[in-house]
Structure formats: C-alpha cells, structure tokens
C-alpha cells in the first residue's frame, strides 16, 4: 500500500504518522495536485490480510480526530477483509475501538474521498468511509474489487449453500463494484492507472464546493 500511495501523491512524498503502531492501517499527510490531504489506508501486507485490529482502529480514530480540526480532505484507500475476529482480538477490544473508529469517521465534516481498491467486507468496509450517502465528495472503485457483507467463500459455507448457490454468491461478490455503480453506491469504476487523475479531479470538486460555501456565507453575512 505504501507503493500505491507513492504513485498517487506529489513527488512520491508521504509523511506517515505512527508507522510502527497499528500497522494494519497507514495514516499520514501528503499533497495531491498541490492540495494538502490526509490519507487513511489499509495495509494488507500486515496481519490477517489487512484486517483492522484494535491498535489499527485506535491509530485511525486518533488521526482522524486530529485531522478533523483542520478540515483537510481525507482519502480512504480500502483493502481489508473486515474487523479482526477471534478471542484475542475481542480481548484487545476490537469491538470498542472499531466502533470508535467508525464513530469518529461518521462525525467528520471534512471532505471525504473513498477508494475501494481490492477487497472490503462487513464493518471493516463501513469504517473506511465506504457507506453510500456518507457525505463523501466522491467514491471510486477499481474493477476487480470484491465487496460484500462477508466473504462469499466462508459465508456460503456457514449458510450451507449448495454448489450452484455458492457459485452465484461468489459471482455476485465479484460483480460488486458494477452492481454498486448501477445502484449509485459508487460514483465511478475506474482504471487503476487513472486513480491519481481521478483524485485530482475529486479535489478540484472539493475546492469548488468550498468556494461556493464561502460565497454563500459571505452573502448571508452581508444581508
């Protein structure tokens, strides 16, 4: 994920915050198209494929709380199989800290840009600003992303699906970004090579909206 970030930020420069803590999530600051932005990204190279554990959730929530005071646009890069499950994760407070991460993200008034990159399941997906109508400026998805309430393979086994039903469930999961686009759940399914340009366009839209809001407030004050 650090290499992905290097490809989309200006001059490959990313100021990472707390790189040695909560390694399943990356947080930091950068410029994209000359605009200062904050980034929150899952790191599938660490832990259980990037599953959000308690430390990662704490880091993300603290970072977002700080960033919310400055109004920077926040870019979320999603690639996780959900919140980390298991006895140890529960003892470490994943339900508490995952809930706090979600709460902080939902309360933010910063511009938010969501990018669904490879996989996103359940509450891990929701906590990365991937909920439709969550005040995002834009939501992008890459063509191969797998999205669902839970992975089709394990979910189908738990539900006792037969072979034909399992194939349909897995096919529906693979069609996730296009089904969401058809239902207006994402704004655009984009070629990965166009991600930086798409983000620059989204930040231009952010600037236009902010300028419009300033103009509106100025007219109201004058009246």
QUIFEN-V784566 format. One record per residue. RES is the residue in three letters. PSI is psi in radians with two decimals (999 if undefined). D_LAST is the distance of its C-alpha to the last C-alpha in Angstrom with 1 decimal. Layout:
res=RES psi=PSI d_last=D_LAST
res=RES psi=PSI d_last=D_LAST
This chain:
res=UNK psi=-0.56 d_last=49.2
res=UNK psi=-0.62 d_last=49.0
res=UNK psi=-0.66 d_last=50.4
res=UNK psi=-0.82 d_last=47.8
res=UNK psi=-0.74 d_last=45.0
res=UNK psi=-0.56 d_last=46.7
res=UNK psi=-0.37 d_last=46.6
res=UNK psi=-0.28 d_last=42.9
res=UNK psi=2.83 d_last=41.5
res=UNK psi=2.33 d_last=41.4
res=UNK psi=0.37 d_last=44.8
res=UNK psi=0.45 d_last=46.1
res=UNK psi=2.07 d_last=44.5
res=UNK psi=2.03 d_last=43.6
res=UNK psi=1.72 d_last=43.1
res=UNK psi=2.40 d_last=44.5
res=UNK psi=2.23 d_last=43.8
res=UNK psi=0.97 d_last=46.7
res=UNK psi=-0.40 d_last=49.0
res=UNK psi=0.01 d_last=52.0
res=UNK psi=2.45 d_last=50.5
res=UNK psi=0.93 d_last=49.7
res=UNK psi=-0.20 d_last=51.0
res=UNK psi=-0.20 d_last=50.3
res=UNK psi=2.41 d_last=46.6
res=UNK psi=2.38 d_last=45.4
res=UNK psi=2.57 d_last=42.2
res=UNK psi=-3.08 d_last=40.8
res=UNK psi=2.62 d_last=38.4
res=UNK psi=-3.12 d_last=38.6
res=UNK psi=2.45 d_last=36.9
res=UNK psi=2.06 d_last=36.8
res=UNK psi=0.51 d_last=35.9
res=UNK psi=-0.02 d_last=34.7
res=UNK psi=2.28 d_last=32.2
res=UNK psi=2.30 d_last=33.0
res=UNK psi=2.77 d_last=33.8
res=UNK psi=2.55 d_last=35.6
res=UNK psi=2.39 d_last=38.5
res=UNK psi=2.08 d_last=40.3
res=UNK psi=2.37 d_last=43.5
res=UNK psi=2.61 d_last=46.5
res=UNK psi=1.57 d_last=49.8
res=UNK psi=-0.11 d_last=52.6
res=UNK psi=-0.15 d_last=55.2
res=UNK psi=2.58 d_last=55.1
res=UNK psi=-2.58 d_last=56.2
res=UNK psi=1.26 d_last=56.6
res=UNK psi=0.47 d_last=55.1
res=UNK psi=0.16 d_last=51.7
res=UNK psi=2.42 d_last=51.5
res=UNK psi=2.00 d_last=48.9
res=UNK psi=-3.13 d_last=50.8
res=UNK psi=-0.78 d_last=49.6
res=UNK psi=-0.74 d_last=49.4
res=UNK psi=-0.71 d_last=47.4
res=UNK psi=-0.72 d_last=44.9
res=UNK psi=-0.80 d_last=44.5
res=UNK psi=-0.80 d_last=43.9
res=UNK psi=-0.76 d_last=41.3
res=UNK psi=-0.78 d_last=39.4
res=UNK psi=-0.76 d_last=39.4
res=UNK psi=-0.81 d_last=38.3
res=UNK psi=-0.61 d_last=35.5
res=UNK psi=-0.73 d_last=34.3
res=UNK psi=-0.84 d_last=34.2
res=UNK psi=-0.57 d_last=32.6
res=UNK psi=-0.36 d_last=29.8
res=UNK psi=-0.24 d_last=28.6
res=UNK psi=-0.18 d_last=28.1
res=UNK psi=0.15 d_last=26.5
res=UNK psi=2.48 d_last=29.3
res=UNK psi=2.48 d_last=30.1
res=UNK psi=2.23 d_last=33.2
res=UNK psi=2.16 d_last=36.1
res=UNK psi=2.16 d_last=38.6
res=UNK psi=1.89 d_last=42.1
res=UNK psi=2.18 d_last=44.0
res=UNK psi=1.36 d_last=47.8
res=UNK psi=2.66 d_last=49.2
res=UNK psi=0.16 d_last=51.6
res=UNK psi=-3.06 d_last=49.6
res=UNK psi=2.50 d_last=49.6
res=UNK psi=2.28 d_last=53.0
res=UNK psi=2.89 d_last=55.4
res=UNK psi=2.86 d_last=58.5
res=UNK psi=-0.81 d_last=59.8
res=UNK psi=-0.76 d_last=59.1
res=UNK psi=-0.68 d_last=55.5
res=UNK psi=-0.66 d_last=55.0
res=UNK psi=-0.54 d_last=56.6
res=UNK psi=-0.08 d_last=54.2
res=UNK psi=0.56 d_last=51.3
res=UNK psi=-0.62 d_last=50.0
res=UNK psi=-0.74 d_last=48.5
res=UNK psi=-0.91 d_last=46.6
res=UNK psi=-0.58 d_last=45.4
res=UNK psi=-0.70 d_last=44.8
res=UNK psi=-0.66 d_last=42.6
res=UNK psi=-0.72 d_last=40.7
res=UNK psi=-0.80 d_last=40.2
res=UNK psi=-0.75 d_last=38.8
res=UNK psi=-0.78 d_last=36.5
res=UNK psi=-0.78 d_last=35.1
res=UNK psi=-0.73 d_last=34.6
res=UNK psi=-0.54 d_last=32.8
res=UNK psi=-0.24 d_last=30.4
res=UNK psi=2.54 d_last=29.3
res=UNK psi=0.10 d_last=25.8
res=UNK psi=2.69 d_last=27.1
res=UNK psi=2.40 d_last=27.6
res=UNK psi=2.34 d_last=31.1
res=UNK psi=2.12 d_last=33.7
res=UNK psi=2.30 d_last=36.9
res=UNK psi=2.04 d_last=40.2
res=UNK psi=1.94 d_last=43.2
res=UNK psi=-0.92 d_last=46.1
res=UNK psi=-0.77 d_last=49.5
res=UNK psi=2.65 d_last=49.6
res=UNK psi=2.16 d_last=47.4
res=UNK psi=2.44 d_last=48.7
res=UNK psi=-2.47 d_last=47.5
res=UNK psi=-0.46 d_last=45.3
res=UNK psi=-0.61 d_last=45.8
res=UNK psi=-0.81 d_last=44.0
res=UNK psi=-0.67 d_last=41.1
res=UNK psi=-0.19 d_last=40.6
res=UNK psi=0.63 d_last=40.0
res=UNK psi=0.66 d_last=36.7
res=UNK psi=0.32 d_last=38.6
res=UNK psi=2.18 d_last=37.4
res=UNK psi=2.53 d_last=35.7
res=UNK psi=0.57 d_last=32.1
res=UNK psi=0.59 d_last=31.8
res=UNK psi=0.41 d_last=28.5
res=UNK psi=2.56 d_last=30.6
res=UNK psi=-0.86 d_last=29.2
res=UNK psi=2.68 d_last=32.6
res=UNK psi=2.15 d_last=36.1
res=UNK psi=2.69 d_last=39.2
res=UNK psi=2.46 d_last=42.8
res=UNK psi=2.67 d_last=46.0
res=UNK psi=-0.55 d_last=48.6
res=UNK psi=0.15 d_last=51.2
res=UNK psi=2.45 d_last=49.2
res=UNK psi=2.17 d_last=50.7
res=UNK psi=2.37 d_last=48.3
res=UNK psi=2.96 d_last=49.2
res=UNK psi=-0.57 d_last=49.1
res=UNK psi=2.75 d_last=52.3
res=UNK psi=2.39 d_last=54.8
res=UNK psi=-0.62 d_last=56.8
res=UNK psi=-0.95 d_last=60.2
res=UNK psi=-0.62 d_last=60.1
res=UNK psi=-0.70 d_last=58.0
res=UNK psi=-0.70 d_last=60.5
res=UNK psi=-0.73 d_last=63.4
res=UNK psi=-0.57 d_last=62.0
res=UNK psi=-0.11 d_last=61.3
res=UNK psi=0.59 d_last=64.8
res=UNK psi=2.57 d_last=63.8
res=UNK psi=3.10 d_last=66.8
res=UNK psi=-0.75 d_last=67.1
res=UNK psi=-0.76 d_last=65.4
res=UNK psi=-0.66 d_last=62.5
res=UNK psi=-0.75 d_last=62.2
res=UNK psi=-0.72 d_last=62.1
res=UNK psi=-0.69 d_last=59.3
res=UNK psi=-0.76 d_last=57.3
res=UNK psi=-0.64 d_last=57.7
res=UNK psi=-0.74 d_last=56.9
res=UNK psi=-0.65 d_last=53.6
res=UNK psi=-0.74 d_last=52.7
res=UNK psi=-0.44 d_last=53.3
res=UNK psi=0.13 d_last=51.1
res=UNK psi=-0.95 d_last=48.3
res=UNK psi=-0.62 d_last=45.7
res=UNK psi=-0.66 d_last=46.3
res=UNK psi=-0.72 d_last=46.2
res=UNK psi=-0.70 d_last=42.9
res=UNK psi=-0.71 d_last=41.5
res=UNK psi=-0.54 d_last=42.7
res=UNK psi=0.20 d_last=40.9
res=UNK psi=0.43 d_last=37.7
res=UNK psi=-0.44 d_last=38.5
res=UNK psi=2.67 d_last=38.4
res=UNK psi=-0.56 d_last=36.5
res=UNK psi=2.44 d_last=39.5
res=UNK psi=2.10 d_last=43.1
res=UNK psi=2.70 d_last=43.7
res=UNK psi=2.30 d_last=46.7
res=UNK psi=-0.53 d_last=47.0
res=UNK psi=-0.28 d_last=47.4
res=UNK psi=0.12 d_last=43.8
res=UNK psi=-0.83 d_last=42.2
res=UNK psi=-0.79 d_last=40.9
res=UNK psi=-0.67 d_last=39.5
res=UNK psi=-0.69 d_last=37.9
res=UNK psi=-0.67 d_last=36.3
res=UNK psi=-0.72 d_last=35.0
res=UNK psi=-0.69 d_last=33.4
res=UNK psi=-0.70 d_last=31.9
res=UNK psi=-0.55 d_last=30.4
res=UNK psi=-0.71 d_last=29.0
res=UNK psi=-0.72 d_last=27.3
res=UNK psi=-0.82 d_last=25.9
res=UNK psi=-0.71 d_last=24.5
res=UNK psi=-0.71 d_last=22.8
res=UNK psi=-0.71 d_last=21.2
res=UNK psi=-0.70 d_last=20.1
res=UNK psi=-0.70 d_last=18.6
res=UNK psi=-0.68 d_last=16.7
res=UNK psi=-0.70 d_last=15.4
res=UNK psi=-0.69 d_last=14.3
res=UNK psi=-0.70 d_last=12.5
res=UNK psi=-0.78 d_last=10.8
res=UNK psi=-0.63 d_last=9.9
res=UNK psi=-0.73 d_last=8.7
res=UNK psi=-0.67 d_last=6.2
res=UNK psi=-0.70 d_last=5.2
res=UNK psi=-0.69 d_last=5.4
res=UNK psi=-0.56 d_last=3.8
res=UNK psi=999 d_last=0.0
